[in-house]
Amino acid sequence: MRCPFCHNADSRVIDSREADEGATTRRRRSCPKCGRRFTTVEEAVLAVVKRSGVSEPFNRSKVVAGVRRACQGRPVDEDQLQKLAQQVEDAIRATGAAEVPSNEVGLAILKPLRELDEVAYLRFASVYRSFTSVADFEKEIAELRARQAQAPEPTGSVPSGAPAGG
């Protein structure tokens, strides 16, 4: 790492710490030539390749903005939107790819959004998957219903018809 003061081509790492939940690494460095100290911040860049072929850095606020539109009028708060965006970013980073197509970002949004709010999920999916007819909605709703039927009952719940208590 080049010293920002004397432009010496080398520096020594004195201390390294993770920041932003491990997303960045802060390093305290010392220049052996001039003796001055400085800090660097390292971050793995995640790029999204748009349909046009243009590559741009992943932007969590774009995920939040898109999902916010789908959640308009739904009981979803800002914290839930931020958590969903973090889940999406984590899922994409977990692939290990430095660049991901924009459609993979959309796919990564669908699952956590379905778990958060099914109506918002249908809204988002209808735009993302370009629904063209009522049949597209009916098919997606049927899949949601089938998924609900397969879901196990939450722990600690009392089956319908069973007496509560002991």
Secondary structure in CASP SS format (residue, H / E / C, confidence):
PFRMAT SS
TARGET T0000
AUTHOR 0000-0000-0000
METHOD secondary structure of the structure
MODEL  1
M C 1.00
R C 1.00
C C 1.00
P C 1.00
F C 1.00
C C 1.00
H C 1.00
N C 1.00
A C 1.00
D C 1.00
S C 1.00
R E 1.00
V E 1.00
I E 1.00
D E 1.00
S E 1.00
R E 1.00
E E 1.00
A E 1.00
D H 1.00
E H 1.00
G H 1.00
A C 1.00
T E 1.00
T E 1.00
R E 1.00
R E 1.00
R E 1.00
R E 1.00
S E 1.00
C C 1.00
P C 1.00
K C 1.00
C C 1.00
G C 1.00
R C 1.00
R E 1.00
F E 1.00
T E 1.00
T E 1.00
V E 1.00
E E 1.00
E E 1.00
A C 1.00
V C 1.00
L C 1.00
A E 1.00
V E 1.00
V E 1.00
K C 1.00
R C 1.00
S C 1.00
G C 1.00
V C 1.00
S E 1.00
E E 1.00
P E 1.00
F C 1.00
N C 1.00
R H 1.00
S H 1.00
K H 1.00
V H 1.00
V H 1.00
A H 1.00
G H 1.00
V H 1.00
R H 1.00
R H 1.00
A H 1.00
C C 1.00
Q C 1.00
G C 1.00
R C 1.00
P C 1.00
V C 1.00
D C 1.00
E H 1.00
D H 1.00
Q H 1.00
L H 1.00
Q H 1.00
K H 1.00
L H 1.00
A H 1.00
Q H 1.00
Q H 1.00
V H 1.00
E H 1.00
D H 1.00
A H 1.00
I H 1.00
R H 1.00
A H 1.00
T C 1.00
G C 1.00
A C 1.00
A C 1.00
E E 1.00
V E 1.00
P E 1.00
S H 1.00
N H 1.00
E H 1.00
V H 1.00
G H 1.00
L H 1.00
A H 1.00
I H 1.00
L H 1.00
K H 1.00
P H 1.00
L H 1.00
R H 1.00
E H 1.00
L H 1.00
D C 1.00
E H 1.00
V H 1.00
A H 1.00
Y H 1.00
L H 1.00
R H 1.00
F H 1.00
A H 1.00
S H 1.00
V H 1.00
Y H 1.00
R C 1.00
S C 1.00
F C 1.00
T C 1.00
S C 1.00
V H 1.00
A H 1.00
D H 1.00
F H 1.00
E H 1.00
K H 1.00
E H 1.00
I H 1.00
A H 1.00
E H 1.00
L H 1.00
R H 1.00
A H 1.00
R H 1.00
Q H 1.00
A H 1.00
Q H 1.00
A C 1.00
P C 1.00
E C 1.00
P C 1.00
T C 1.00
G C 1.00
S C 1.00
V C 1.00
P C 1.00
S C 1.00
G C 1.00
A C 1.00
P C 1.00
A C 1.00
G C 1.00
G C 1.00
END
